Amino acid sequence: MLSKRISFWALALAALVAFDAGGMQSSQKPFRAFDLHLEADDKTVVRFFYQPAAGDYFHAPLVFSVIEEGNSLINTAPMREAGRTVYISLSEMRDMVQGLKRSDIVWQESGDIVTLGPYKKLPLFDDMEILVANSMGTAKAKIAPKAICRTLKPLDAALKTPRALWEFQGFRLNYGCKVPGFKHDAYPDH
């Protein structure tokens, strides 16, 4: 009996040491099943959508879509069926997805390939929904309203296209976020 008890504690100690040593060897974020694993490609779209319950108007989703550099749609943000669609370069999209990966957002991924439908048919949630979709699958996450500003602000660094940054900052302003120096009239066609 004593040998079984000693064996159990020896095994428990060995497991603890192995677990701790493994955690100390890597400076990378540990793999978690609820992290974002999708990589950005030329088919990637990212949609941000939140309709506050007490909102006095409908907040259209903000959709980022990849387009080739040099395309005339770069630096534009037309209203489309899926929402306000901002066209950005693949490198900007990669940076945005990397920024989302670094956040503390919990993701649900699937291999489902989705096409964005009309935003007026989107279900309403108590939280902001973020959708990342491309040719490899789909990931969805929710952000509590009180965490929107803190979670989205770091993504500013991903956006080099002036109109994309302006749209993203204006979108955040709609939810009470502070954006120092924001010029409301920079793009009158909004």
LUMMARVO-712058 format. One record per atom (N, C-alpha, C): residue number from 1; residue in one letter; atom name; x, y, z. Coordinates in steps of 0.2 Angstrom, whole numbers, m for minus. Layout:
N
guba;zado;guvo;px;py;pz
NUM;A;CA;X;Y;Z
...
//
This chain:
190
guba;zado;guvo;px;py;pz
1;M;N;4;m6;0
1;M;CA;0;0;0
1;M;C;4;6;0
2;L;N;10;6;4
2;L;CA;14;12;5
2;L;C;18;13;m2
3;S;N;19;8;m6
3;S;CA;23;8;m12
3;S;C;18;11;m17
4;K;N;12;10;m17
4;K;CA;7;13;m22
4;K;C;6;20;m20
5;R;N;6;22;m14
5;R;CA;5;29;m12
5;R;C;11;33;m14
6;I;N;17;30;m13
6;I;CA;23;33;m15
6;I;C;24;34;m23
7;S;N;22;29;m26
7;S;CA;22;29;m34
7;S;C;17;34;m36
8;F;N;11;35;m33
8;F;CA;6;40;m36
8;F;C;9;47;m35
9;W;N;12;48;m29
9;W;CA;15;55;m28
9;W;C;21;56;m32
10;A;N;25;51;m34
10;A;CA;31;52;m38
10;A;C;28;53;m45
11;L;N;23;50;m47
11;L;CA;20;51;m54
11;L;C;17;58;m54
12;A;N;14;60;m49
12;A;CA;11;67;m49
12;A;C;16;72;m49
13;L;N;22;71;m46
13;L;CA;27;76;m46
13;L;C;31;76;m52
14;A;N;32;71;m55
14;A;CA;35;70;m62
14;A;C;30;74;m67
15;A;N;24;73;m67
15;A;CA;19;76;m72
15;A;C;20;84;m71
16;L;N;20;86;m64
16;L;CA;20;93;m63
16;L;C;26;96;m65
17;V;N;32;93;m64
17;V;CA;38;95;m67
17;V;C;38;96;m74
18;A;N;36;90;m77
18;A;CA;36;90;m85
18;A;C;31;96;m88
19;F;N;26;97;m84
19;F;CA;21;102;m87
19;F;C;24;109;m86
20;D;N;27;110;m80
20;D;CA;30;116;m79
20;D;C;36;118;m83
21;A;N;40;113;m84
21;A;CA;46;114;m89
21;A;C;44;115;m96
22;G;N;39;111;m98
22;G;CA;36;113;m105
22;G;C;33;120;m106
23;G;N;30;122;m101
23;G;CA;27;129;m101
23;G;C;33;134;m101
24;M;N;39;133;m98
24;M;CA;44;138;m97
24;M;C;48;138;m104
25;Q;N;48;132;m108
25;Q;CA;53;132;m113
25;Q;C;50;136;m119
26;S;N;44;138;m119
26;S;CA;41;141;m125
26;S;C;39;148;m123
27;S;N;41;153;m127
27;S;CA;38;160;m126
27;S;C;32;161;m130
28;Q;N;30;157;m134
28;Q;CA;24;158;m138
28;Q;C;18;157;m134
29;K;N;12;159;m137
29;K;CA;6;158;m133
29;K;C;4;151;m134
30;P;N;2;148;m128
30;P;CA;1;141;m129
30;P;C;m5;139;m133
31;F;N;m5;133;m136
31;F;CA;m11;132;m141
31;F;C;m17;131;m137
32;R;N;m22;134;m139
32;R;CA;m29;133;m136
32;R;C;m34;132;m141
33;A;N;m38;127;m140
33;A;CA;m43;125;m145
33;A;C;m48;131;m147
34;F;N;m48;136;m143
34;F;CA;m53;141;m144
34;F;C;m49;148;m147
35;D;N;m43;147;m149
35;D;CA;m39;152;m152
35;D;C;m41;153;m159
36;L;N;m39;158;m162
36;L;CA;m41;159;m170
36;L;C;m35;155;m173
37;H;N;m36;151;m178
37;H;CA;m31;147;m181
37;H;C;m31;148;m189
38;L;N;m37;152;m191
38;L;CA;m37;153;m199
38;L;C;m31;158;m200
39;E;N;m29;157;m206
39;E;CA;m24;162;m209
39;E;C;m27;166;m214
40;A;N;m25;172;m215
40;A;CA;m28;177;m220
40;A;C;m25;175;m227
41;D;N;m30;175;m232
41;D;CA;m28;174;m239
41;D;C;m32;179;m243
42;D;N;m31;178;m249
42;D;CA;m34;183;m254
42;D;C;m42;183;m254
43;K;N;m45;178;m250
43;K;CA;m52;177;m250
43;K;C;m55;179;m243
44;T;N;m51;181;m239
44;T;CA;m53;183;m232
44;T;C;m57;189;m231
45;V;N;m62;188;m227
45;V;CA;m66;194;m225
45;V;C;m67;194;m218
46;V;N;m67;200;m215
46;V;CA;m68;200;m208
46;V;C;m74;205;m207
47;R;N;m79;203;m203
47;R;CA;m85;207;m202
47;R;C;m86;208;m194
48;F;N;m87;214;m193
48;F;CA;m88;217;m186
48;F;C;m96;219;m186
49;F;N;m100;216;m181
49;F;CA;m107;218;m181
49;F;C;m109;218;m174
50;Y;N;m112;224;m172
50;Y;CA;m116;225;m165
50;Y;C;m121;230;m166
51;Q;N;m127;228;m164
51;Q;CA;m133;232;m163
51;Q;C;m135;233;m156
52;P;N;m133;239;m153
52;P;CA;m135;239;m146
52;P;C;m142;239;m145
53;A;N;m144;236;m139
53;A;CA;m152;236;m138
53;A;C;m155;242;m137
54;A;N;m151;247;m135
54;A;CA;m154;254;m134
54;A;C;m152;259;m140
55;G;N;m150;256;m145
55;G;CA;m148;260;m151
55;G;C;m153;264;m154
56;D;N;m152;270;m156
56;D;CA;m158;274;m159
56;D;C;m157;274;m166
57;Y;N;m153;270;m169
57;Y;CA;m153;269;m176
57;Y;C;m149;262;m178
58;F;N;m150;259;m184
58;F;CA;m147;253;m185
58;F;C;m140;254;m187
59;H;N;m135;250;m184
59;H;CA;m128;250;m185
59;H;C;m127;245;m190
60;A;N;m125;247;m196
60;A;CA;m123;242;m201
60;A;C;m116;239;m200
61;P;N;m115;232;m201
61;P;CA;m109;229;m200
61;P;C;m103;233;m204
62;L;N;m97;232;m201
62;L;CA;m91;234;m205
62;L;C;m88;228;m207
63;V;N;m87;228;m214
63;V;CA;m84;222;m217
63;V;C;m77;224;m220
64;F;N;m72;220;m219
64;F;CA;m65;221;m222
64;F;C;m64;215;m227
65;S;N;m63;217;m233
65;S;CA;m62;212;m239
65;S;C;m55;214;m242
66;V;N;m52;208;m244
66;V;CA;m45;209;m248
66;V;C;m46;211;m255
67;I;N;m42;215;m257
67;I;CA;m42;217;m265
67;I;C;m35;218;m267
68;E;N;m33;217;m273
68;E;CA;m27;218;m275
68;E;C;m24;225;m275
69;E;N;m18;226;m273
69;E;CA;m15;233;m272
69;E;C;m16;236;m279
70;G;N;m17;242;m280
70;G;CA;m18;245;m286
70;G;C;m25;245;m289
71;N;N;m30;241;m286
71;N;CA;m37;241;m288
71;N;C;m40;247;m286
72;S;N;m44;250;m290
72;S;CA;m47;256;m289
72;S;C;m52;256;m283
73;L;N;m54;250;m280
73;L;CA;m58;250;m274
73;L;C;m54;251;m268
74;I;N;m47;251;m268
74;I;CA;m43;252;m262
74;I;C;m45;259;m260
75;N;N;m45;260;m254
75;N;CA;m46;267;m251
75;N;C;m54;269;m252
76;T;N;m58;264;m253
76;T;CA;m65;266;m253
76;T;C;m69;261;m248
77;A;N;m75;263;m247
77;A;CA;m79;259;m242
77;A;C;m87;260;m244
78;P;N;m89;257;m250
78;P;CA;m96;258;m252
78;P;C;m100;253;m247
79;M;N;m106;255;m247
79;M;CA;m111;251;m243
79;M;C;m114;246;m248
80;R;N;m113;240;m246
80;R;CA;m115;234;m250
80;R;C;m120;230;m246
81;E;N;m122;225;m249
81;E;CA;m127;220;m246
81;E;C;m125;218;m239
82;A;N;m118;216;m239
82;A;CA;m116;213;m232
82;A;C;m114;218;m227
83;G;N;m114;225;m229
83;G;CA;m113;230;m224
83;G;C;m108;235;m227
84;R;N;m105;240;m223
84;R;CA;m100;245;m226
84;R;C;m94;241;m227
85;T;N;m92;240;m233
85;T;CA;m87;236;m236
85;T;C;m80;240;m237
86;V;N;m75;239;m233
86;V;CA;m69;242;m234
86;V;C;m64;237;m237
87;Y;N;m61;240;m242
87;Y;CA;m56;236;m246
87;Y;C;m49;237;m244
88;I;N;m46;232;m242
88;I;CA;m39;232;m240
88;I;C;m34;227;m243
89;S;N;m28;229;m243
89;S;CA;m23;224;m246
89;S;C;m22;218;m242
90;L;N;m19;213;m245
90;L;CA;m18;206;m241
90;L;C;m14;207;m235
91;S;N;m9;211;m236
91;S;CA;m4;212;m230
91;S;C;m8;216;m224
92;E;N;m13;220;m226
92;E;CA;m17;223;m220
92;E;C;m21;218;m217
93;M;N;m24;213;m221
93;M;CA;m28;208;m219
93;M;C;m24;203;m214
94;R;N;m18;202;m217
94;R;CA;m14;197;m213
94;R;C;m13;200;m206
95;D;N;m11;207;m206
95;D;CA;m10;210;m200
95;D;C;m16;211;m195
96;M;N;m22;212;m198
96;M;CA;m28;212;m194
96;M;C;m29;205;m191
97;V;N;m29;200;m195
97;V;CA;m30;193;m192
97;V;C;m25;191;m187
98;Q;N;m19;193;m188
98;Q;CA;m14;192;m183
98;Q;C;m15;196;m176
99;G;N;m18;202;m177
99;G;CA;m20;206;m171
99;G;C;m26;203;m168
100;L;N;m31;200;m171
100;L;CA;m36;196;m168
100;L;C;m33;190;m165
101;K;N;m28;187;m168
101;K;CA;m25;181;m164
101;K;C;m22;183;m158
102;R;N;m19;189;m157
102;R;CA;m16;191;m151
102;R;C;m21;193;m146
103;S;N;m27;194;m148
103;S;CA;m32;197;m143
103;S;C;m34;191;m138
104;D;N;m38;192;m133
104;D;CA;m40;187;m128
104;D;C;m47;185;m130
105;I;N;m49;185;m136
105;I;CA;m55;183;m139
105;I;C;m56;176;m139
106;V;N;m61;173;m138
106;V;CA;m63;166;m138
106;V;C;m66;164;m145
107;W;N;m63;160;m149
107;W;CA;m66;159;m156
107;W;C;m69;152;m156
108;Q;N;m74;152;m161
108;Q;CA;m77;145;m163
108;Q;C;m76;145;m170
109;E;N;m72;139;m172
109;E;CA;m70;138;m179
109;E;C;m74;132;m182
110;S;N;m75;133;m189
110;S;CA;m78;127;m192
110;S;C;m75;127;m199
111;G;N;m75;122;m203
111;G;CA;m73;121;m209
111;G;C;m78;124;m214
112;D;N;m84;126;m212
112;D;CA;m89;129;m216
112;D;C;m87;135;m220
113;I;N;m88;135;m226
113;I;CA;m87;141;m231
113;I;C;m93;145;m231
114;V;N;m93;151;m229
114;V;CA;m99;155;m229
114;V;C;m98;161;m234
115;T;N;m104;163;m237
115;T;CA;m104;169;m241
115;T;C;m108;174;m236
116;L;N;m106;180;m236
116;L;CA;m110;185;m232
116;L;C;m116;187;m236
117;G;N;m121;186;m232
117;G;CA;m128;188;m235
117;G;C;m130;195;m233
118;P;N;m136;197;m234
118;P;CA;m138;204;m232
118;P;C;m138;205;m225
119;Y;N;m135;211;m223
119;Y;CA;m134;212;m216
119;Y;C;m141;213;m212
120;K;N;m146;215;m216
120;K;CA;m152;217;m212
120;K;C;m155;210;m210
121;K;N;m153;204;m212
121;K;CA;m155;198;m210
121;K;C;m151;195;m204
122;L;N;m146;198;m202
122;L;CA;m142;196;m197
122;L;C;m145;195;m190
123;P;N;m144;190;m186
123;P;CA;m147;190;m180
123;P;C;m144;195;m175
124;L;N;m148;197;m170
124;L;CA;m145;202;m165
124;L;C;m143;198;m159
125;F;N;m137;201;m157
125;F;CA;m134;198;m151
125;F;C;m133;203;m145
126;D;N;m132;201;m139
126;D;CA;m131;206;m134
126;D;C;m124;208;m134
127;D;N;m119;204;m138
127;D;CA;m112;206;m139
127;D;C;m111;208;m146
128;M;N;m105;211;m147
128;M;CA;m102;212;m154
128;M;C;m100;205;m157
129;E;N;m102;203;m163
129;E;CA;m100;197;m166
129;E;C;m94;199;m171
130;I;N;m89;195;m171
130;I;CA;m84;196;m176
130;I;C;m84;189;m180
131;L;N;m84;190;m187
131;L;CA;m83;184;m191
131;L;C;m77;185;m195
132;V;N;m73;179;m196
132;V;CA;m68;179;m200
132;V;C;m69;173;m205
133;A;N;m69;174;m211
133;A;CA;m71;169;m216
133;A;C;m66;169;m222
134;N;N;m64;163;m224
134;N;CA;m60;163;m231
134;N;C;m62;156;m234
135;S;N;m57;154;m238
135;S;CA;m58;148;m242
135;S;C;m56;142;m238
136;M;N;m54;143;m232
136;M;CA;m52;137;m227
136;M;C;m58;136;m222
137;G;N;m62;141;m221
137;G;CA;m67;140;m215
137;G;C;m69;146;m213
138;T;N;m72;146;m207
138;T;CA;m75;152;m204
138;T;C;m74;151;m196
139;A;N;m73;157;m193
139;A;CA;m72;158;m186
139;A;C;m76;164;m184
140;K;N;m80;163;m178
140;K;CA;m84;168;m175
140;K;C;m82;169;m168
141;A;N;m83;175;m166
141;A;CA;m81;177;m159
141;A;C;m86;182;m157
142;K;N;m87;183;m150
142;K;CA;m91;188;m147
142;K;C;m87;192;m142
143;I;N;m89;199;m142
143;I;CA;m85;203;m138
143;I;C;m91;207;m134
144;A;N;m90;207;m127
144;A;CA;m95;210;m123
144;A;C;m94;218;m124
145;P;N;m100;221;m124
145;P;CA;m100;228;m126
145;P;C;m95;232;m122
146;K;N;m94;231;m115
146;K;CA;m89;234;m111
146;K;C;m81;233;m113
147;A;N;m80;228;m117
147;A;CA;m73;226;m120
147;A;C;m72;228;m127
148;I;N;m77;231;m130
148;I;CA;m76;233;m137
148;I;C;m70;238;m139
149;C;N;m70;243;m135
149;C;CA;m65;248;m136
149;C;C;m58;245;m135
150;R;N;m57;242;m129
150;R;CA;m51;239;m127
150;R;C;m48;234;m132
151;T;N;m53;230;m135
151;T;CA;m51;224;m139
151;T;C;m50;227;m146
152;L;N;m54;231;m149
152;L;CA;m53;233;m156
152;L;C;m47;239;m157
153;K;N;m46;243;m152
153;K;CA;m41;248;m153
153;K;C;m34;246;m156
154;P;N;m31;240;m153
154;P;CA;m25;238;m156
154;P;C;m25;236;m163
155;L;N;m31;235;m166
155;L;CA;m31;233;m173
155;L;C;m30;239;m178
156;D;N;m30;245;m175
156;D;CA;m28;251;m179
156;D;C;m22;250;m182
157;A;N;m17;247;m179
157;A;CA;m10;247;m182
157;A;C;m10;242;m188
158;A;N;m15;238;m189
158;A;CA;m15;234;m195
158;A;C;m17;238;m201
159;L;N;m20;243;m201
159;L;CA;m23;247;m206
159;L;C;m19;253;m209
160;K;N;m16;252;m215
160;K;CA;m12;257;m218
160;K;C;m16;261;m222
161;T;N;m21;259;m225
161;T;CA;m25;262;m230
161;T;C;m29;268;m226
162;P;N;m28;274;m228
162;P;CA;m31;279;m224
162;P;C;m39;278;m223
163;R;N;m42;276;m228
163;R;CA;m50;276;m228
163;R;C;m51;270;m223
164;A;N;m48;264;m224
164;A;CA;m49;259;m219
164;A;C;m48;261;m212
165;L;N;m43;264;m210
165;L;CA;m42;266;m203
165;L;C;m47;271;m201
166;W;N;m49;276;m206
166;W;CA;m55;281;m204
166;W;C;m61;277;m203
167;E;N;m63;272;m207
167;E;CA;m69;268;m206
167;E;C;m69;264;m199
168;F;N;m64;261;m198
168;F;CA;m63;257;m192
168;F;C;m63;262;m186
169;Q;N;m60;267;m186
169;Q;CA;m60;272;m180
169;Q;C;m67;275;m179
170;G;N;m71;277;m185
170;G;CA;m77;279;m185
170;G;C;m82;274;m182
171;F;N;m81;268;m184
171;F;CA;m85;262;m182
171;F;C;m85;262;m174
172;R;N;m79;262;m172
172;R;CA;m78;262;m164
172;R;C;m81;268;m161
173;L;N;m81;274;m164
173;L;CA;m84;279;m161
173;L;C;m91;278;m159
174;N;N;m95;274;m164
174;N;CA;m102;273;m163
174;N;C;m103;269;m157
175;Y;N;m98;266;m154
175;Y;CA;m99;262;m148
175;Y;C;m96;265;m142
176;G;N;m95;272;m142
176;G;CA;m92;276;m136
176;G;C;m85;276;m135
177;C;N;m81;273;m140
177;C;CA;m74;273;m139
177;C;C;m71;280;m141
178;K;N;m65;281;m138
178;K;CA;m62;287;m139
178;K;C;m57;286;m144
179;V;N;m57;291;m149
179;V;CA;m52;291;m155
179;V;C;m50;298;m155
180;P;N;m44;300;m152
180;P;CA;m42;306;m152
180;P;C;m40;308;m159
181;G;N;m41;314;m161
181;G;CA;m40;317;m168
181;G;C;m44;315;m173
182;F;N;m49;311;m172
182;F;CA;m53;309;m178
182;F;C;m57;314;m181
183;K;N;m56;314;m188
183;K;CA;m59;320;m192
183;K;C;m66;317;m195
184;H;N;m71;319;m192
184;H;CA;m78;316;m195
184;H;C;m79;318;m202
185;D;N;m77;323;m205
185;D;CA;m78;325;m211
185;D;C;m73;323;m217
186;A;N;m68;319;m215
186;A;CA;m63;317;m219
186;A;C;m65;314;m226
187;Y;N;m71;310;m225
187;Y;CA;m73;307;m231
187;Y;C;m81;308;m232
188;P;N;m83;313;m235
188;P;CA;m90;315;m236
188;P;C;m94;310;m239
189;D;N;m92;306;m243
189;D;CA;m96;301;m246
189;D;C;m98;295;m241
190;H;N;m96;295;m235
190;H;CA;m98;290;m230
190;H;C;m105;290;m229
//
